[in-house]
């Protein structure tokens, strides 16, 4: 099964930090339905990418 992630820690940390910034932007506008959706999706992607990042060796 193909993973939706990269194979090195440098690019993995970039992906993870980008997803966290997008999640923070959604949390800023949590009062709006689009902000809630952005925060939810980016939060879920962040959790998935964090779990993939922890499995990388180098």
Secondary structure, 3 states (H helix, E strand, C coil): CCCCCCCCHHHHHHHHHHHHHHHHHHHHCCCCHHHHHHHHHHHHHHHHHHHHHHHCCC
